[in-house]
């Protein structure tokens, strides 16, 4: 296990004889981080766990567990292994992985926190003759500082992946890439409660599946074939075809694809092209408006945009007191690299640069 700038740790695991063992080894390696995250995660401690103790919660939690374990048995085994390896109760691990699918149903008897203030990200994307780049700010509650790590997993099917992972969760609800030339970054979006299907497939399971995608078409099939509970925004990156697409999804297999071209595309945490009723998010609206006013001609412009702190209430680069930009990931399709920057990307240090050279498909 290596420690990079900013304390970001990496663990190489696999191939393992089964998915449970892979999860177990990850849970065992990061047991301290997972236990500490569970103890300090306000959403878990003040909303999810109290809700899980109410009788009305059991049908929802049971449906989520049964439907996801049936659709993705290997990833469910990974989740079970993570719980056992870390020594954290399975309920806690389950609630962390289904946070977004459960929170809309937390009753008024449980103290509500502003859950939208715990999950924000910003992306700027471009594919032009001179550059093809996806740049991503990974934003989260300040309590999650020190509770993330990199997993480099190798699977028996020949796929290997690198994924930025939140402690106790499946890789990855943030960003990652594999040896098939595919990468992705993710943005949460806030559909209204009426747009959500209770007990559907969880976003963490869909993104885990994307780590094994072989192309944009394959990734789109994996997304669309999953009957998700809530929506999400995926930035799919295919180095083989030098393409980036933004995909917005919602329940009922609704999906909209936006091909990224020479005009830079900025995405925060709101639907931009899929027609879905969504909750009002001043933070995202402010970031979207600010990004539209900033120059986006060069790679340095992208870094300056993601590092912008001009708005004292809703900056693009966040430093607290509630939200914090944990890191910035830069995917360069021409150099075939993923760089992780700790600190403001306008001046922060690159903690590591990963080669994303892919293995040609076997004939």
LOMAR-71128 format. One record per residue (C-alpha): residue number from 1; residue in one letter; x, y, z. Coordinates in nm, 3 decimals, padded with zeros to 5 digits. Each point is the difference from the previous one (the first is absolute). Layout:
% residues N
{NUM, "A", {X, Y, Z}}
...
END
This chain:
% residues 363
{1, "X", {00.000, 00.000, 00.000}}
{2, "X", {00.142, 00.337, -00.104}}
{3, "X", {-00.073, 00.336, 00.159}}
{4, "X", {-00.020, 00.297, -00.236}}
{5, "X", {-00.004, 00.372, 00.061}}
{6, "X", {-00.291, 00.098, 00.219}}
{7, "X", {-00.017, -00.340, 00.168}}
{8, "X", {-00.179, -00.174, -00.288}}
{9, "X", {00.068, -00.374, 00.024}}
{10, "X", {-00.010, -00.272, -00.264}}
{11, "X", {-00.055, -00.375, 00.033}}
{12, "X", {00.063, -00.253, -00.275}}
{13, "X", {-00.222, -00.306, 00.029}}
{14, "X", {-00.077, -00.308, -00.210}}
{15, "X", {-00.054, -00.205, -00.193}}
{16, "X", {-00.188, -00.166, 00.286}}
{17, "X", {-00.174, -00.337, -00.008}}
{18, "X", {-00.335, 00.176, 00.046}}
{19, "X", {-00.157, 00.343, 00.040}}
{20, "X", {-00.058, -00.046, 00.372}}
{21, "X", {00.374, -00.042, 00.059}}
{22, "X", {00.079, 00.316, -00.196}}
{23, "X", {-00.244, 00.196, 00.215}}
{24, "X", {00.131, -00.165, 00.314}}
{25, "X", {00.361, 00.095, -00.077}}
{26, "X", {-00.099, 00.361, -00.073}}
{27, "X", {-00.206, 00.016, 00.320}}
{28, "X", {00.283, -00.152, 00.200}}
{29, "X", {00.262, 00.239, -00.142}}
{30, "X", {-00.211, 00.310, 00.063}}
{31, "X", {-00.181, -00.113, 00.314}}
{32, "X", {00.119, 00.303, 00.197}}
{33, "X", {-00.118, 00.248, -00.264}}
{34, "X", {-00.336, -00.175, -00.042}}
{35, "X", {-00.066, -00.017, 00.374}}
{36, "X", {00.096, 00.364, 00.044}}
{37, "X", {-00.220, 00.106, -00.291}}
{38, "X", {-00.296, -00.191, 00.147}}
{39, "X", {00.051, 00.169, 00.337}}
{40, "X", {00.022, 00.354, -00.142}}
{41, "X", {-00.238, -00.008, -00.300}}
{42, "X", {-00.288, 00.230, 00.103}}
{43, "X", {-00.233, -00.124, -00.272}}
{44, "X", {00.048, -00.358, 00.121}}
{45, "X", {-00.015, 00.071, 00.372}}
{46, "X", {-00.276, 00.261, 00.008}}
{47, "X", {-00.224, -00.108, -00.288}}
{48, "X", {00.060, -00.343, -00.151}}
{49, "X", {00.050, -00.204, 00.317}}
{50, "X", {-00.291, 00.160, 00.191}}
{51, "X", {-00.221, -00.058, -00.305}}
{52, "X", {00.118, -00.362, -00.028}}
{53, "X", {-00.120, -00.060, 00.357}}
{54, "X", {-00.358, 00.095, -00.092}}
{55, "X", {-00.238, -00.280, -00.108}}
{56, "X", {-00.093, 00.185, -00.317}}
{57, "X", {00.356, -00.014, -00.132}}
{58, "X", {00.026, -00.377, -00.028}}
{59, "X", {-00.192, -00.054, -00.329}}
{60, "X", {00.218, 00.262, -00.173}}
{61, "X", {00.333, -00.130, 00.131}}
{62, "X", {-00.102, -00.360, -00.073}}
{63, "X", {-00.106, 00.086, -00.355}}
{64, "X", {00.325, 00.185, -00.070}}
{65, "X", {00.207, -00.289, 00.136}}
{66, "X", {-00.191, -00.270, -00.184}}
{67, "X", {-00.026, 00.179, -00.335}}
{68, "X", {00.365, 00.104, -00.010}}
{69, "X", {00.132, -00.337, 00.116}}
{70, "X", {-00.207, -00.167, -00.273}}
{71, "X", {00.109, 00.241, -00.275}}
{72, "X", {00.366, 00.016, 00.107}}
{73, "X", {00.080, -00.308, 00.214}}
{74, "X", {00.377, 00.043, -00.030}}
{75, "X", {-00.007, 00.363, 00.111}}
{76, "X", {-00.233, -00.090, 00.286}}
{77, "X", {00.256, -00.259, 00.108}}
{78, "X", {00.265, 00.274, -00.013}}
{79, "X", {-00.217, 00.209, 00.231}}
{80, "X", {-00.042, -00.293, 00.242}}
{81, "X", {00.374, -00.057, -00.004}}
{82, "X", {00.069, 00.368, 00.072}}
{83, "X", {-00.226, -00.016, 00.306}}
{84, "X", {00.160, -00.318, 00.133}}
{85, "X", {00.355, 00.108, -00.079}}
{86, "X", {-00.042, 00.338, 00.169}}
{87, "X", {-00.190, -00.132, 00.301}}
{88, "X", {-00.279, 00.253, -00.064}}
{89, "X", {-00.363, -00.117, 00.025}}
{90, "X", {-00.152, -00.089, -00.337}}
{91, "X", {-00.288, 00.240, 00.065}}
{92, "X", {00.240, 00.294, 00.022}}
{93, "X", {00.177, -00.099, -00.324}}
{94, "X", {-00.334, -00.055, -00.173}}
{95, "X", {-00.130, 00.341, 00.106}}
{96, "X", {00.317, 00.175, -00.120}}
{97, "X", {-00.030, -00.163, -00.343}}
{98, "X", {-00.374, 00.075, -00.032}}
{99, "X", {00.012, 00.347, 00.152}}
{100, "X", {-00.151, 00.183, -00.296}}
{101, "X", {-00.266, -00.268, -00.050}}
{102, "X", {-00.114, 00.016, 00.364}}
{103, "X", {00.022, 00.369, 00.093}}
{104, "X", {-00.312, 00.108, -00.195}}
{105, "X", {-00.203, -00.235, 00.219}}
{106, "X", {00.138, 00.108, 00.337}}
{107, "X", {-00.310, 00.096, 00.196}}
{108, "X", {-00.069, 00.326, 00.176}}
{109, "X", {00.056, -00.178, 00.333}}
{110, "X", {00.372, -00.006, -00.078}}
{111, "X", {00.200, 00.324, 00.018}}
{112, "X", {00.060, 00.109, -00.357}}
{113, "X", {00.332, 00.140, -00.111}}
{114, "X", {00.056, 00.170, -00.331}}
{115, "X", {00.114, -00.313, -00.180}}
{116, "X", {00.057, 00.191, -00.325}}
{117, "X", {00.279, 00.182, 00.183}}
{118, "X", {00.190, -00.325, 00.039}}
{119, "X", {00.048, -00.101, -00.361}}
{120, "X", {00.115, 00.252, -00.259}}
{121, "X", {00.242, -00.022, -00.293}}
{122, "X", {00.098, 00.211, -00.300}}
{123, "X", {00.124, -00.113, -00.344}}
{124, "X", {00.125, 00.181, -00.307}}
{125, "X", {00.036, -00.204, -00.319}}
{126, "X", {00.126, 00.062, -00.353}}
{127, "X", {00.094, -00.197, -00.312}}
{128, "X", {00.160, 00.225, -00.261}}
{129, "X", {00.277, -00.036, -00.256}}
{130, "X", {00.253, 00.134, 00.251}}
{131, "X", {-00.106, -00.179, 00.319}}
{132, "X", {-00.234, -00.260, 00.146}}
{133, "X", {-00.034, 00.044, 00.375}}
{134, "X", {-00.240, -00.078, 00.282}}
{135, "X", {00.075, 00.192, 00.319}}
{136, "X", {-00.192, -00.084, 00.319}}
{137, "X", {-00.024, 00.147, 00.350}}
{138, "X", {-00.093, -00.266, 00.257}}
{139, "X", {-00.199, 00.184, 00.266}}
{140, "X", {-00.141, -00.143, 00.323}}
{141, "X", {-00.073, 00.084, 00.360}}
{142, "X", {00.310, 00.105, 00.194}}
{143, "X", {-00.048, -00.307, 00.223}}
{144, "X", {00.109, -00.215, -00.293}}
{145, "X", {00.350, 00.146, -00.009}}
{146, "X", {00.234, -00.290, 00.069}}
{147, "X", {-00.272, -00.256, -00.076}}
{148, "X", {00.079, -00.071, -00.366}}
{149, "X", {00.253, -00.225, -00.170}}
{150, "X", {00.097, -00.140, -00.338}}
{151, "X", {-00.076, -00.360, -00.089}}
{152, "X", {00.196, -00.167, -00.281}}
{153, "X", {-00.194, -00.318, -00.059}}
{154, "X", {00.077, -00.293, -00.230}}
{155, "X", {-00.278, -00.238, -00.099}}
{156, "X", {00.000, -00.354, -00.140}}
{157, "X", {-00.171, 00.121, -00.320}}
{158, "X", {00.314, 00.194, -00.091}}
{159, "X", {-00.133, 00.340, 00.101}}
{160, "X", {00.204, 00.216, 00.234}}
{161, "X", {-00.111, 00.336, 00.132}}
{162, "X", {00.110, 00.296, 00.208}}
{163, "X", {-00.276, 00.168, 00.201}}
{164, "X", {-00.022, 00.284, 00.250}}
{165, "X", {-00.210, -00.149, 00.278}}
{166, "X", {-00.184, 00.124, 00.308}}
{167, "X", {00.066, -00.205, 00.314}}
{168, "X", {-00.249, -00.284, 00.028}}
{169, "X", {-00.147, 00.048, -00.347}}
{170, "X", {00.036, -00.193, -00.322}}
{171, "X", {00.249, 00.146, -00.247}}
{172, "X", {-00.086, 00.254, -00.126}}
{173, "X", {-00.263, 00.267, 00.052}}
{174, "X", {00.260, 00.262, -00.100}}
{175, "X", {00.232, -00.081, -00.294}}
{176, "X", {00.214, -00.277, -00.144}}
{177, "X", {00.136, -00.173, -00.310}}
{178, "X", {00.077, -00.350, -00.125}}
{179, "X", {00.240, -00.178, -00.235}}
{180, "X", {-00.262, -00.013, -00.276}}
{181, "X", {00.040, 00.368, -00.080}}
{182, "X", {-00.306, 00.113, 00.197}}
{183, "X", {-00.019, 00.258, 00.278}}
{184, "X", {-00.273, 00.200, 00.169}}
{185, "X", {-00.075, 00.279, 00.244}}
{186, "X", {-00.333, 00.036, 00.179}}
{187, "X", {-00.230, 00.285, 00.103}}
{188, "X", {-00.293, -00.032, 00.235}}
{189, "X", {-00.329, 00.148, -00.123}}
{190, "X", {-00.308, 00.071, 00.213}}
{191, "X", {-00.325, -00.138, -00.144}}
{192, "X", {-00.314, 00.086, 00.192}}
{193, "X", {-00.146, -00.274, 00.219}}
{194, "X", {-00.276, -00.070, -00.254}}
{195, "X", {00.270, -00.096, -00.253}}
{196, "X", {00.153, -00.268, 00.227}}
{197, "X", {-00.091, -00.371, -00.001}}
{198, "X", {00.029, -00.160, 00.342}}
{199, "X", {00.216, -00.311, 00.023}}
{200, "X", {00.160, 00.027, -00.344}}
{201, "X", {00.363, -00.052, -00.097}}
{202, "X", {00.252, 00.211, 00.193}}
{203, "X", {00.235, 00.243, -00.170}}
{204, "X", {00.301, -00.150, 00.177}}
{205, "X", {-00.071, -00.334, -00.167}}
{206, "X", {-00.036, 00.157, -00.345}}
{207, "X", {00.328, 00.189, 00.033}}
{208, "X", {00.176, -00.317, 00.125}}
{209, "X", {-00.127, -00.168, -00.318}}
{210, "X", {00.139, 00.283, -00.214}}
{211, "X", {00.351, -00.087, 00.116}}
{212, "X", {-00.032, -00.309, -00.222}}
{213, "X", {-00.140, 00.177, -00.309}}
{214, "X", {00.181, -00.050, -00.331}}
{215, "X", {-00.136, 00.295, -00.201}}
{216, "X", {-00.243, 00.291, 00.022}}
{217, "X", {-00.272, -00.214, -00.159}}
{218, "X", {00.064, -00.275, 00.255}}
{219, "X", {-00.005, 00.255, 00.284}}
{220, "X", {-00.328, 00.147, -00.127}}
{221, "X", {-00.152, -00.349, -00.011}}
{222, "X", {00.112, -00.067, 00.358}}
{223, "X", {-00.155, 00.328, 00.115}}
{224, "X", {-00.327, -00.035, -00.191}}
{225, "X", {-00.056, -00.366, 00.088}}
{226, "X", {00.012, 00.079, 00.372}}
{227, "X", {-00.341, 00.105, 00.131}}
{228, "X", {00.139, 00.268, 00.228}}
{229, "X", {-00.176, 00.150, 00.297}}
{230, "X", {00.136, 00.355, -00.037}}
{231, "X", {00.174, 00.192, -00.276}}
{232, "X", {00.365, 00.072, -00.063}}
{233, "X", {00.230, 00.174, -00.247}}
{234, "X", {00.286, -00.196, -00.156}}
{235, "X", {00.291, 00.142, -00.197}}
{236, "X", {00.117, -00.295, -00.211}}
{237, "X", {00.349, 00.014, -00.146}}
{238, "X", {00.117, -00.234, -00.278}}
{239, "X", {00.367, 00.030, -00.085}}
{240, "X", {-00.023, -00.243, -00.294}}
{241, "X", {-00.242, 00.221, -00.191}}
{242, "X", {00.112, 00.331, 00.161}}
{243, "X", {-00.356, 00.071, 00.113}}
{244, "X", {-00.165, 00.145, 00.309}}
{245, "X", {-00.375, -00.002, 00.056}}
{246, "X", {-00.210, 00.135, 00.283}}
{247, "X", {-00.286, -00.230, 00.095}}
{248, "X", {-00.288, 00.108, 00.221}}
{249, "X", {-00.227, -00.272, 00.134}}
{250, "X", {-00.316, -00.040, 00.203}}
{251, "X", {-00.226, -00.282, 00.113}}
{252, "X", {-00.208, -00.184, -00.260}}
{253, "X", {00.308, -00.053, -00.218}}
{254, "X", {-00.006, 00.365, -00.109}}
{255, "X", {00.329, 00.112, -00.150}}
{256, "X", {00.136, 00.295, -00.196}}
{257, "X", {00.341, 00.006, -00.169}}
{258, "X", {00.192, 00.318, -00.082}}
{259, "X", {00.305, -00.044, -00.225}}
{260, "X", {00.286, 00.225, 00.113}}
{261, "X", {00.166, 00.200, -00.275}}
{262, "X", {00.218, 00.306, -00.046}}
{263, "X", {-00.228, 00.221, 00.211}}
{264, "X", {00.097, -00.057, 00.365}}
{265, "X", {-00.280, -00.154, 00.208}}
{266, "X", {-00.039, 00.068, 00.373}}
{267, "X", {-00.214, -00.219, 00.225}}
{268, "X", {-00.076, 00.052, 00.368}}
{269, "X", {-00.280, -00.176, 00.189}}
{270, "X", {-00.311, 00.068, -00.202}}
{271, "X", {-00.165, -00.148, -00.308}}
{272, "X", {00.090, 00.195, -00.314}}
{273, "X", {-00.149, -00.201, -00.289}}
{274, "X", {-00.218, -00.280, 00.139}}
{275, "X", {-00.347, 00.130, 00.075}}
{276, "X", {-00.049, -00.100, 00.363}}
{277, "X", {-00.169, 00.186, 00.282}}
{278, "X", {00.280, 00.085, 00.241}}
{279, "X", {00.048, 00.173, 00.332}}
{280, "X", {00.130, 00.357, 00.003}}
{281, "X", {00.373, 00.014, 00.070}}
{282, "X", {00.142, 00.353, 00.040}}
{283, "X", {00.352, -00.138, 00.034}}
{284, "X", {-00.009, -00.168, -00.342}}
{285, "X", {-00.175, 00.294, -00.166}}
{286, "X", {00.266, 00.235, 00.135}}
{287, "X", {00.288, -00.221, -00.116}}
{288, "X", {-00.161, -00.050, -00.341}}
{289, "X", {-00.041, 00.377, -00.043}}
{290, "X", {00.355, 00.077, 00.113}}
{291, "X", {00.153, -00.264, -00.228}}
{292, "X", {-00.181, 00.150, -00.300}}
{293, "X", {00.177, 00.332, 00.060}}
{294, "X", {00.354, -00.140, 00.028}}
{295, "X", {00.246, -00.064, -00.287}}
{296, "X", {00.025, -00.363, -00.114}}
{297, "X", {00.256, 00.006, -00.280}}
{298, "X", {00.292, -00.192, 00.150}}
{299, "X", {00.068, -00.274, 00.252}}
{300, "X", {00.119, 00.266, 00.244}}
{301, "X", {-00.332, 00.179, -00.046}}
{302, "X", {-00.174, -00.321, 00.105}}
{303, "X", {00.215, -00.023, 00.312}}
{304, "X", {-00.061, 00.365, 00.081}}
{305, "X", {-00.375, -00.052, -00.045}}
{306, "X", {-00.006, -00.299, 00.235}}
{307, "X", {00.211, 00.199, 00.246}}
{308, "X", {-00.224, 00.309, -00.008}}
{309, "X", {-00.093, 00.131, 00.346}}
{310, "X", {-00.145, 00.340, -00.088}}
{311, "X", {-00.348, -00.074, 00.130}}
{312, "X", {00.025, 00.005, 00.383}}
{313, "X", {-00.318, -00.207, 00.045}}
{314, "X", {00.015, -00.246, -00.291}}
{315, "X", {00.357, -00.021, -00.134}}
{316, "X", {00.086, -00.260, -00.264}}
{317, "X", {00.302, -00.105, 00.206}}
{318, "X", {-00.124, -00.067, 00.353}}
{319, "X", {00.189, 00.022, 00.329}}
{320, "X", {-00.276, -00.028, 00.260}}
{321, "X", {-00.153, 00.051, 00.242}}
{322, "X", {-00.238, -00.270, -00.128}}
{323, "X", {00.122, -00.101, -00.344}}
{324, "X", {00.359, -00.064, -00.101}}
{325, "X", {00.162, -00.082, -00.333}}
{326, "X", {00.187, -00.321, 00.087}}
{327, "X", {00.204, -00.006, -00.321}}
{328, "X", {-00.008, 00.076, -00.371}}
{329, "X", {00.038, -00.268, -00.269}}
{330, "X", {00.121, 00.086, -00.351}}
{331, "X", {-00.052, -00.254, -00.279}}
{332, "X", {00.213, 00.081, -00.307}}
{333, "X", {-00.109, -00.221, -00.289}}
{334, "X", {00.295, 00.095, -00.221}}
{335, "X", {00.264, -00.063, 00.265}}
{336, "X", {-00.208, -00.293, 00.131}}
{337, "X", {00.052, 00.105, 00.361}}
{338, "X", {-00.206, 00.061, 00.310}}
{339, "X", {00.150, 00.257, 00.234}}
{340, "X", {-00.120, 00.058, 00.355}}
{341, "X", {00.057, 00.345, 00.149}}
{342, "X", {-00.022, 00.058, 00.374}}
{343, "X", {-00.072, 00.362, 00.086}}
{344, "X", {-00.133, 00.274, -00.224}}
{345, "X", {00.056, -00.121, -00.359}}
{346, "X", {00.104, 00.350, -00.102}}
{347, "X", {00.314, -00.040, 00.212}}
{348, "X", {-00.023, -00.337, 00.176}}
{349, "X", {00.249, -00.283, -00.018}}
{350, "X", {-00.057, -00.303, -00.221}}
{351, "X", {00.012, -00.291, 00.242}}
{352, "X", {00.022, -00.264, -00.270}}
{353, "X", {-00.028, -00.056, -00.373}}
{354, "X", {-00.140, -00.333, -00.118}}
{355, "X", {00.053, -00.138, -00.349}}
{356, "X", {-00.333, -00.095, -00.156}}
{357, "X", {00.154, -00.195, -00.290}}
{358, "X", {-00.252, -00.263, -00.091}}
{359, "X", {00.036, -00.359, -00.116}}
{360, "X", {-00.125, -00.063, -00.355}}
{361, "X", {-00.298, -00.231, -00.021}}
{362, "X", {00.091, -00.361, -00.078}}
{363, "X", {-00.103, -00.122, -00.343}}
END
